Amino acid sequence: MFLTISTTGSAQRPATDLGHLLHKHPEKAQAFSTSYGTAHVLYPEADAEHCTAALLLEVDAVALVRRRKGKGRGGAPDAALAQYVNDRPYAASSLLAVALGSVFSSAMRGVCTARPELPGTPRPLRIEVPALPARGGADLVRRLFEPLGWTVTAEPVPLDTEFPEWGDSRYIRLTLLAADLTLAEALRHLYALLPVLDDAKHYWVSPDEVDKLLRVGDGWLPAHPERELITRRYLSHRWSLTRQANERLELVRLAEADDSEVEDLDNAVAQEAEADDEEKPTPLAVRRREAILGVLRASGAARVLDLGCGQGQLVQALLKDPAFTEIVGVDVSMRALTIASRRLKLDRMGERQASRVTLLQGSLAYTDKRLKGYDAAVLSEVIEHLDLPRLPALEYAVFGSARPRTVCVTTPNVEYNVRWESLPAGHARHGDHRFEWTREEFRGWARTVAERHGYAVEFLPVGPDDPEVGPPTQMAVFRLGTPKEAKAA
């Protein structure tokens, strides 16, 4: 079982940087023990212009059978000889994927302590796999890798070169070329997609495989056109795990919707509504943050959750007010949290200031004990990105489980859309909005939630409050333990 990774370079940017990234010295041949045999790493070539690292996995067929306790795929006993004579030692599969994750674990995570600037730098890459089982053929290989930025060459391997009339086998020779991918991205693609192409795994697929898939798929899998097939095959066609994975990936996809597109639309709405004003209008996104801050200050909250924090704009605003002593941003998307961390400059923030803010990855559709005990929570422009059947799960996670004393929820007012002339009739403000509510619909939902979980609710306008269609953004403020519902402002 064999795979090579190659790159090119120059005197100023030598190709041997590959050794730093892989944490394997080009002048050494190294061996690593695995549960199923021995993995060897060596460099057939290594100079400033060209560098190639090879991973050779020697599979112990006897150990493989013993680990499987004599059971084949699906639990049926294998024929005695078939347990030992098969393609596992020779064709790339989940065995090779596991070896990649074990031998190149730091490279896959994008960690390079000696040269921290290298992992984030895209570089030309060439990956070759001489024998790859592909259930679906070369066409499926292209459908899986090309959307990720690879140029794919997939050559079918004939069953027998002496008898071409026998046709092609299910194996291919794979060559992948990319000009602007990082090594960590490339390794994560291989780790996920090698067992998908083989459509088999050599180990039992447990629920924690869902978390593993989301980690390696961060940044590319949620929007992949073959996401359904990838999750189904990666999780060995286990229906419950596949459904769970797809639900979480869909939440990630929605969370990674382009925030700048939403903010541009907010700005356009505000500018059209105030076109006659002499002063430059305040963007609606800014007004929304100011309204939220006003509610939080009035509530006396010190410890605040920003649920669905996205790229951290509200967290940044909260940090400027010392009254908020603990701020926690939660988002399902690691990409959004990474951008938020850069926006906040967490790596350069003073220790005292940094102790006030925490960024957590988490899904609002699941209860999370880390979110209990806070004074206030904010759901700013979040609920409209969820499918309506998912709202009860979010409702219970926030109002039933976490139960902050104050919850502030904002969402677009669909009635106001007629005031934006360039928005076609019947269209939502953003392509990822699953719904946009009228004032009556939003208030009906909010009152039901408040009554069910023991909150009182007040409704406030955000932005210019049009006498006919209301404000562009509507806000509900929930307060725990208040005797009766507050009146709308």
CORFEN-V858259 format. One record per residue. N is the residue number from 1. RES is the residue in one small letter. SS is DSSP state (a for helix, b for strand, c for the rest). PSI is psi in radians with two decimals (none if undefined). OMEGA is omega in whole degrees, -180 to 180 (NA if undefined). Layout:
n = {N,N}
res = {RES,RES}
ss = {SS,SS}
psi = {PSI,PSI}
omega = {OMEGA,OMEGA}
This chain:
n = {1,2,3,4,5,6,7,8,9,10,11,12,13,14,15,16,17,18,19,20,21,22,23,24,25,26,27,28,29,30,31,32,33,34,35,36,37,38,39,40,41,42,43,44,45,46,47,48,49,50,51,52,53,54,55,56,57,58,59,60,61,62,63,64,65,66,67,68,69,70,71,72,73,74,75,76,77,78,79,80,81,82,83,84,85,86,87,88,89,90,91,92,93,94,95,96,97,98,99,100,101,102,103,104,105,106,107,108,109,110,111,112,113,114,115,116,117,118,119,120,121,122,123,124,125,126,127,128,129,130,131,132,133,134,135,136,137,138,139,140,141,142,143,144,145,146,147,148,149,150,151,152,153,154,155,156,157,158,159,160,161,162,163,164,165,166,167,168,169,170,171,172,173,174,175,176,177,178,179,180,181,182,183,184,185,186,187,188,189,190,191,192,193,194,195,196,197,198,199,200,201,202,203,204,205,206,207,208,209,210,211,212,213,214,215,216,217,218,219,220,221,222,223,224,225,226,227,228,229,230,231,232,233,234,235,236,237,238,239,240,241,242,243,244,245,246,247,248,249,250,251,252,253,254,255,256,257,258,259,260,261,262,263,264,265,266,267,268,269,270,271,272,273,274,275,276,277,278,279,280,281,282,283,284,285,286,287,288,289,290,291,292,293,294,295,296,297,298,299,300,301,302,303,304,305,306,307,308,309,310,311,312,313,314,315,316,317,318,319,320,321,322,323,324,325,326,327,328,329,330,331,332,333,334,335,336,337,338,339,340,341,342,343,344,345,346,347,348,349,350,351,352,353,354,355,356,357,358,359,360,361,362,363,364,365,366,367,368,369,370,371,372,373,374,375,376,377,378,379,380,381,382,383,384,385,386,387,388,389,390,391,392,393,394,395,396,397,398,399,400,401,402,403,404,405,406,407,408,409,410,411,412,413,414,415,416,417,418,419,420,421,422,423,424,425,426,427,428,429,430,431,432,433,434,435,436,437,438,439,440,441,442,443,444,445,446,447,448,449,450,451,452,453,454,455,456,457,458,459,460,461,462,463,464,465,466,467,468,469,470,471,472,473,474,475,476,477,478,479,480,481,482,483,484,485,486,487,488,489}
res = {m,f,l,t,i,s,t,t,g,s,a,q,r,p,a,t,d,l,g,h,l,l,h,k,h,p,e,k,a,q,a,f,s,t,s,y,g,t,a,h,v,l,y,p,e,a,d,a,e,h,c,t,a,a,l,l,l,e,v,d,a,v,a,l,v,r,r,r,k,g,k,g,r,g,g,a,p,d,a,a,l,a,q,y,v,n,d,r,p,y,a,a,s,s,l,l,a,v,a,l,g,s,v,f,s,s,a,m,r,g,v,c,t,a,r,p,e,l,p,g,t,p,r,p,l,r,i,e,v,p,a,l,p,a,r,g,g,a,d,l,v,r,r,l,f,e,p,l,g,w,t,v,t,a,e,p,v,p,l,d,t,e,f,p,e,w,g,d,s,r,y,i,r,l,t,l,l,a,a,d,l,t,l,a,e,a,l,r,h,l,y,a,l,l,p,v,l,d,d,a,k,h,y,w,v,s,p,d,e,v,d,k,l,l,r,v,g,d,g,w,l,p,a,h,p,e,r,e,l,i,t,r,r,y,l,s,h,r,w,s,l,t,r,q,a,n,e,r,l,e,l,v,r,l,a,e,a,d,d,s,e,v,e,d,l,d,n,a,v,a,q,e,a,e,a,d,d,e,e,k,p,t,p,l,a,v,r,r,r,e,a,i,l,g,v,l,r,a,s,g,a,a,r,v,l,d,l,g,c,g,q,g,q,l,v,q,a,l,l,k,d,p,a,f,t,e,i,v,g,v,d,v,s,m,r,a,l,t,i,a,s,r,r,l,k,l,d,r,m,g,e,r,q,a,s,r,v,t,l,l,q,g,s,l,a,y,t,d,k,r,l,k,g,y,d,a,a,v,l,s,e,v,i,e,h,l,d,l,p,r,l,p,a,l,e,y,a,v,f,g,s,a,r,p,r,t,v,c,v,t,t,p,n,v,e,y,n,v,r,w,e,s,l,p,a,g,h,a,r,h,g,d,h,r,f,e,w,t,r,e,e,f,r,g,w,a,r,t,v,a,e,r,h,g,y,a,v,e,f,l,p,v,g,p,d,d,p,e,v,g,p,p,t,q,m,a,v,f,r,l,g,t,p,k,e,a,k,a,a}
ss = {c,b,b,b,b,b,b,b,c,c,c,c,c,c,c,c,a,a,a,a,a,a,c,c,c,c,c,c,c,b,b,b,b,b,c,c,b,b,b,b,b,b,b,b,b,b,c,c,c,b,b,b,b,b,b,b,b,b,b,c,a,a,a,a,a,a,a,c,c,c,b,c,a,a,a,c,b,c,c,c,c,c,c,c,c,c,c,c,c,c,c,b,c,a,a,a,a,a,a,a,a,a,a,c,a,a,a,a,a,c,c,c,c,c,c,c,c,c,c,c,c,c,b,b,b,b,b,b,b,b,b,b,b,c,c,c,a,a,a,a,a,a,a,a,a,a,a,a,c,c,b,b,b,b,b,b,b,b,c,c,c,c,c,a,a,a,c,b,b,b,b,b,b,b,b,b,b,b,b,b,b,c,a,a,a,a,a,a,a,a,a,a,a,a,a,a,a,a,c,c,c,c,c,c,c,c,c,a,a,a,a,a,a,a,a,a,c,c,c,c,c,c,c,c,c,c,a,a,a,a,a,a,a,a,c,c,c,c,a,a,a,a,a,a,a,a,a,a,a,a,a,a,a,a,a,c,c,c,a,a,a,a,a,a,a,a,a,a,a,a,a,a,a,c,c,c,c,c,c,c,c,c,c,a,a,a,a,a,a,a,a,a,a,a,a,a,a,a,a,c,c,c,b,b,b,b,b,c,c,c,c,c,a,a,a,a,a,a,a,c,c,c,c,c,c,b,b,b,b,b,b,c,c,a,a,a,a,a,a,a,a,a,a,a,c,a,a,a,c,c,a,a,a,a,c,c,b,b,b,b,b,c,c,c,c,c,c,c,a,a,a,c,c,c,c,b,b,b,b,b,c,c,a,a,a,c,c,a,a,a,a,a,a,a,a,a,a,a,a,a,a,a,c,c,c,b,b,b,b,b,b,b,b,a,a,a,a,a,a,c,c,c,c,c,c,c,c,c,c,c,c,c,c,c,c,c,b,c,a,a,a,a,a,a,a,a,a,a,a,a,a,a,a,c,b,b,b,b,b,b,b,b,c,c,c,b,c,c,c,b,c,c,b,b,b,b,b,b,b,b,c,c,c,c,c,c,c,c,c}
psi = {2.14,2.48,2.44,2.56,2.14,2.67,2.86,2.84,-2.81,-3.14,-0.62,-0.50,1.33,2.55,-0.39,-0.05,-0.36,-0.61,-0.70,-0.75,-0.69,-0.17,0.60,2.14,2.29,-0.37,0.07,2.52,2.19,2.64,2.48,2.30,2.41,3.04,-0.31,0.23,-2.62,2.32,2.24,2.40,2.20,2.88,1.80,-0.53,2.52,1.71,-3.08,-0.50,-0.61,2.39,2.32,2.23,2.37,2.40,2.06,2.12,2.03,1.92,2.30,1.80,-0.61,-0.78,-0.62,-0.74,-0.73,-0.69,-0.56,-0.03,0.68,0.22,2.44,-3.04,2.33,0.03,-0.06,2.44,2.40,2.74,2.54,-0.80,-0.61,-0.41,-0.49,-0.45,1.73,-3.01,-0.01,-0.67,-0.16,-0.48,2.37,2.37,-2.83,-0.42,-0.78,-0.64,-0.76,-0.68,-0.71,-0.82,-0.50,-0.88,-0.61,0.70,-0.76,-0.72,-0.68,-0.55,-0.15,0.62,2.25,1.64,-0.70,-0.66,1.33,-0.27,-0.26,-0.77,-0.57,0.04,2.05,2.62,2.75,2.30,2.53,2.17,2.32,2.32,1.92,-0.58,1.92,2.06,2.29,1.67,1.74,-0.22,-2.99,-0.55,-0.73,-0.69,-0.80,-0.71,-0.48,-0.75,-0.59,-0.67,-0.25,0.07,0.16,2.53,2.13,2.29,2.01,1.83,2.10,2.47,2.14,2.64,-0.69,2.14,-0.43,-0.29,1.27,-0.39,-0.25,-0.30,-2.94,2.65,-3.09,0.17,2.66,2.75,2.11,2.29,2.21,2.30,2.37,2.48,-0.39,0.80,2.60,2.78,-0.67,-0.74,-0.78,-0.77,-0.66,-0.65,-0.83,-0.75,-0.72,-0.68,-0.36,-0.89,-0.42,-0.75,-0.69,-0.45,0.71,2.64,2.57,0.05,2.86,2.31,1.88,2.99,-0.48,-0.17,-0.43,-0.82,-0.70,-0.75,-0.73,-0.57,-0.86,-0.39,0.03,2.22,-0.28,-0.58,-0.69,-0.64,0.13,2.33,-0.37,0.52,-0.75,-0.79,-0.73,-0.84,-0.70,-0.84,-0.71,-0.61,0.38,0.67,0.42,1.93,-0.79,-0.71,-0.68,-0.75,-0.78,-0.77,-0.78,-0.62,-0.77,-0.66,-0.61,-0.67,-0.70,-0.78,-0.74,-0.67,-0.45,0.22,2.54,1.83,-0.55,-0.58,-0.73,-0.78,-0.66,-0.72,-0.72,-0.77,-0.73,-0.72,-0.79,-0.70,-0.69,-0.61,-0.44,0.55,-0.45,-0.20,2.54,-0.65,2.72,2.24,2.60,2.22,2.55,-0.63,-0.66,-0.77,-0.69,-0.79,-0.70,-0.69,-0.73,-0.79,-0.70,-0.75,-0.77,-0.72,-0.75,-0.51,-0.23,0.29,2.44,-0.58,2.03,2.41,2.28,1.73,2.09,0.87,-0.25,-2.24,0.24,0.31,-0.78,-0.71,-0.75,-0.75,-0.69,-0.64,-0.44,-0.25,1.99,-0.19,-0.43,1.77,-0.41,2.16,2.19,2.08,2.26,2.31,2.62,-0.34,2.10,-0.56,-0.79,-0.70,-0.61,-0.75,-0.71,-0.73,-0.69,-0.70,-0.72,-0.22,0.83,-0.59,-0.32,0.07,2.51,2.69,-0.72,-0.77,-0.72,-0.50,-0.23,-0.28,2.44,2.39,2.20,2.47,2.28,2.70,2.33,-0.08,0.00,2.52,2.58,1.96,-0.31,-0.31,0.07,2.61,0.23,2.71,-0.67,2.71,2.58,2.31,1.52,1.96,0.85,-0.84,-0.54,-0.18,-0.03,2.55,2.48,-0.68,-0.29,-0.22,-0.71,-0.62,-0.78,-0.77,-0.84,-0.72,-0.67,-0.97,-0.51,-0.62,-1.02,-0.78,0.99,2.75,-0.58,2.37,2.24,2.12,2.23,2.61,2.70,2.59,1.90,-0.46,-0.50,-0.26,-0.44,-0.33,-0.15,1.84,-0.53,-0.03,2.03,2.54,2.36,-0.07,2.52,2.87,-0.37,2.51,-0.40,0.03,2.15,-0.41,2.81,2.20,2.63,2.98,-0.70,-0.72,-0.76,-0.76,-0.63,-0.79,-0.82,-0.72,-0.66,-0.78,-0.80,-0.79,-0.68,-0.58,0.18,0.55,2.76,2.69,2.46,2.53,2.30,2.52,2.61,2.14,-3.11,2.19,1.65,2.31,-0.39,-0.78,0.00,-2.92,2.81,-0.57,2.38,2.50,2.41,2.29,2.00,2.35,2.23,2.31,0.10,2.38,-0.72,2.85,2.34,2.72,2.66,2.51,none}
omega = {-164,177,176,176,-177,174,177,-179,-179,180,-180,-179,-171,179,-180,169,177,178,177,-177,-179,-177,179,-175,-178,-177,-178,168,-174,180,-178,179,174,-180,-173,-180,-175,177,180,174,179,-178,177,176,-180,172,-175,-176,-178,176,180,174,-179,173,179,-179,175,-176,175,-175,180,179,179,179,-178,179,180,179,174,-178,176,179,-179,175,-179,179,176,169,-172,-177,-177,178,-174,-178,-179,-175,-173,-180,-169,-174,-179,-175,177,175,179,178,178,177,176,-179,-179,-175,-178,-175,-180,179,-180,178,-178,-178,174,-175,-178,-179,-172,-180,-174,-172,-178,-177,176,-179,176,-177,174,-180,-179,175,-174,-177,-177,176,-177,176,-173,173,-176,-180,179,179,179,-180,180,-171,-175,177,-179,177,-180,165,-168,167,-177,-177,178,178,-179,177,179,-178,180,-180,-177,-180,177,178,-176,175,177,-179,177,167,-173,171,179,177,177,-178,-172,174,172,179,180,177,-179,-179,178,176,-178,-177,-178,-167,177,178,177,179,178,-178,177,174,-176,-180,-179,-179,-179,-178,-179,175,177,178,180,180,180,178,-177,180,-178,177,-178,-174,-176,-177,-178,-178,179,-176,-178,180,-179,-179,-178,-178,-179,-178,173,175,174,-169,-176,179,179,179,180,-180,-179,176,-179,178,178,176,177,-179,180,-179,-179,174,-174,180,-179,178,178,-178,177,179,176,-180,-179,178,-179,-178,179,-179,-175,-175,-177,-179,179,-179,178,-176,176,180,-178,179,178,178,-179,179,179,179,179,179,178,178,-178,178,-179,-180,-177,-178,175,-179,-167,173,169,-174,-171,-171,178,-175,166,-179,-180,177,179,179,179,-179,-179,-179,-177,178,179,-172,178,-177,-179,175,-178,176,-180,-174,175,179,178,179,177,177,178,179,178,179,-178,-177,-177,-178,180,-177,177,-174,-177,180,-178,-180,-179,-172,177,175,-177,171,179,178,-180,178,-178,176,-175,-176,178,-174,-178,172,-178,-178,-174,176,-180,171,-175,179,-178,-168,-177,178,180,170,-176,179,-180,-177,178,178,177,-180,-178,-179,-177,-172,-178,-176,-178,174,171,-178,180,175,180,-178,173,179,179,172,-174,180,-177,-175,-180,180,179,-170,-176,178,-178,-180,178,-179,175,-178,-179,-176,-179,176,179,177,169,-170,166,178,-180,180,-180,-179,177,178,-176,180,178,179,-179,-179,-177,-172,173,178,164,-176,177,-178,-177,176,173,-175,-179,-176,-179,-178,-178,-172,177,-177,177,178,176,-176,172,178,-179,178,-176,172,177,-173,-179,-176,177,-180,178,179,NA}
